[in-house]
Amino acid sequence: MAKSIFYHAGCPVCLSAEQEIIALIGEDKVEVVHLGETRNRIEEAEKAGVKSVPALLTASGNVLHLNFGASMADVKG
């Protein structure tokens, strides 16, 4: 995996975390995935180990769960 992936659901907590992650690691090193808009990627996130959003899947495959915004069950609706 060349880039980290930042998964979020569009809530204020997620949007704030998105801006912080981009500022910390750089826009060119992170793919931002809004699971509310790209629902077809929910399964991908869950398989990677994402339990809640916002979460960062690092380039090495570790999932970092950030300030709790929503559970994956909430994201699924």
C-alpha positions as CSV (number, residue, x, y, z in Angstrom):
1,M,0.0,0.0,0.0
2,A,1.6,3.2,-1.1
3,K,-0.7,5.7,0.7
4,S,-2.5,5.7,4.0
5,I,-6.3,5.8,3.8
6,F,-8.4,8.1,6.0
7,Y,-11.9,6.8,6.4
8,H,-14.7,9.0,7.6
9,A,-18.4,9.6,7.5
10,G,-18.6,13.4,7.0
11,C,-19.5,14.4,10.6
12,P,-17.8,17.5,12.2
13,V,-15.4,15.2,14.2
14,C,-14.4,13.4,11.0
15,L,-14.0,16.6,8.9
16,S,-11.8,18.2,11.6
17,A,-9.7,15.0,11.9
18,E,-9.4,14.9,8.0
19,Q,-7.8,18.4,8.0
20,E,-5.4,17.5,10.8
21,I,-4.3,14.3,9.1
22,I,-3.7,16.1,5.8
23,A,-1.7,18.8,7.6
24,L,0.3,16.2,9.5
25,I,1.2,13.7,6.7
26,G,0.5,15.6,3.5
27,E,-2.3,15.4,1.0
28,D,-0.1,13.4,-1.4
29,K,0.4,10.6,1.2
30,V,-3.3,10.0,2.2
31,E,-6.4,9.0,0.3
32,V,-9.5,10.4,1.9
33,V,-12.6,8.1,1.7
34,H,-16.0,9.5,2.8
35,L,-17.9,6.3,3.5
36,G,-21.2,8.2,3.4
37,E,-20.6,9.1,-0.2
38,T,-18.7,5.9,-1.3
39,R,-20.7,3.2,0.5
40,N,-19.2,0.5,-1.7
41,R,-15.9,0.9,0.3
42,I,-17.5,0.1,3.7
43,E,-16.7,-3.6,3.4
44,E,-13.1,-2.7,2.4
45,A,-12.8,-0.6,5.5
46,E,-14.2,-3.3,7.8
47,K,-11.9,-6.0,6.3
48,A,-9.0,-3.7,7.1
49,G,-10.1,-3.6,10.7
50,V,-11.9,-0.2,10.9
51,K,-14.4,-0.4,13.8
52,S,-15.4,3.3,13.9
53,V,-14.7,6.5,12.0
54,P,-12.6,8.6,11.7
55,A,-9.9,6.1,11.3
56,L,-6.6,6.0,9.5
57,L,-5.3,2.9,7.8
58,T,-1.6,3.4,7.7
59,A,0.6,2.4,4.7
60,S,1.9,-0.5,6.8
61,G,-1.6,-1.8,7.4
62,N,-2.3,-0.7,10.9
63,V,-5.6,0.9,11.8
64,L,-5.5,4.0,14.0
65,H,-8.9,4.9,15.4
66,L,-9.1,8.6,16.1
67,N,-11.5,10.7,18.1
68,F,-14.8,8.7,18.0
69,G,-17.3,10.1,15.5
70,A,-19.5,7.0,14.5
71,S,-19.4,3.3,14.7
72,M,-19.4,1.3,11.4
73,A,-22.9,0.1,12.3
74,D,-24.0,3.8,12.3
75,V,-22.2,4.4,9.0
76,K,-24.1,1.4,7.4
77,G,-27.3,2.9,8.6
